[in-house]
Amino acid sequence: MSEQDLHILKTSAESDTDVDRKISERLLSIIESATGLPTKTDVSLFVRNRVVTVSGGVLDKIDHVELISRIRETPGVKRIIDRLTDRQ
């Protein structure tokens, strides 16, 4: 994967814009709610073709199939992903 292919959002102040930061923080809070695990600031979100990959931190240590099913069941996820991918 190249940087050209990915739109990378981080929860830190390195985000391109305040909008990116707000959206990524919202998505991470949904992930935290869905998993019950803190994501901290070392988690990155990769969005490509409406597919969100989350990596880093405690999320690398849990069952991703279960994580994905929990995230999909969380209200507001599709709308956030659509907003992210519309801006690519």
TAFENWO-V462914 format. One record per residue. N is the residue number from 0. RES is the residue in three letters. SS is DSSP state (~ for helix, > for strand, _ for the rest). PHI is phi in whole degrees, 0 to 359 (none if undefined). OMEGA is omega as a letter, one per 40 degrees, with the letter a starting at -180 (NA if undefined). Layout:
N,RES,SS,PHI,OMEGA ; N,RES,SS,PHI,OMEGA
This chain:
0,MET,_,none,i ; 1,SER,_,256,i ; 2,GLU,_,297,i ; 3,GLN,_,296,a ; 4,ASP,_,281,a ; 5,LEU,_,244,i ; 6,HIS,>,253,a ; 7,ILE,>,258,i ; 8,LEU,>,241,i ; 9,LYS,>,238,a ; 10,THR,_,278,a ; 11,SER,_,275,a ; 12,ALA,_,290,i ; 13,GLU,_,285,i ; 14,SER,_,304,a ; 15,ASP,_,299,a ; 16,THR,_,220,i ; 17,ASP,~,297,a ; 18,VAL,~,295,i ; 19,ASP,~,304,a ; 20,ARG,~,295,a ; 21,LYS,~,295,i ; 22,ILE,~,295,a ; 23,SER,~,293,i ; 24,GLU,~,295,i ; 25,ARG,~,295,i ; 26,LEU,~,295,i ; 27,LEU,~,294,i ; 28,SER,~,292,i ; 29,ILE,~,295,i ; 30,ILE,~,297,i ; 31,GLU,~,299,i ; 32,SER,~,295,a ; 33,ALA,~,291,a ; 34,THR,~,258,a ; 35,GLY,_,74,a ; 36,LEU,_,245,i ; 37,PRO,_,286,a ; 38,THR,_,267,a ; 39,LYS,_,58,a ; 40,THR,_,254,a ; 41,ASP,_,265,i ; 42,VAL,_,261,i ; 43,SER,>,246,i ; 44,LEU,>,250,i ; 45,PHE,>,245,a ; 46,VAL,>,242,i ; 47,ARG,>,212,i ; 48,ASN,_,51,i ; 49,ARG,_,63,i ; 50,VAL,>,248,i ; 51,VAL,>,255,i ; 52,THR,>,249,i ; 53,VAL,>,246,a ; 54,SER,>,222,i ; 55,GLY,_,103,i ; 56,GLY,~,59,a ; 57,VAL,~,292,a ; 58,LEU,~,293,i ; 59,ASP,~,290,a ; 60,LYS,~,258,a ; 61,ILE,_,243,a ; 62,ASP,_,290,a ; 63,HIS,~,292,i ; 64,VAL,~,296,i ; 65,GLU,~,294,i ; 66,LEU,~,300,a ; 67,ILE,~,297,a ; 68,SER,~,295,i ; 69,ARG,~,293,a ; 70,ILE,~,294,a ; 71,ARG,~,299,a ; 72,GLU,_,281,a ; 73,THR,_,276,a ; 74,PRO,_,300,i ; 75,GLY,_,92,a ; 76,VAL,~,293,a ; 77,LYS,~,300,a ; 78,ARG,~,297,i ; 79,ILE,~,293,i ; 80,ILE,~,296,i ; 81,ASP,~,299,i ; 82,ARG,~,297,i ; 83,LEU,~,295,a ; 84,THR,~,284,i ; 85,ASP,~,295,a ; 86,ARG,_,266,a ; 87,GLN,_,283,NA
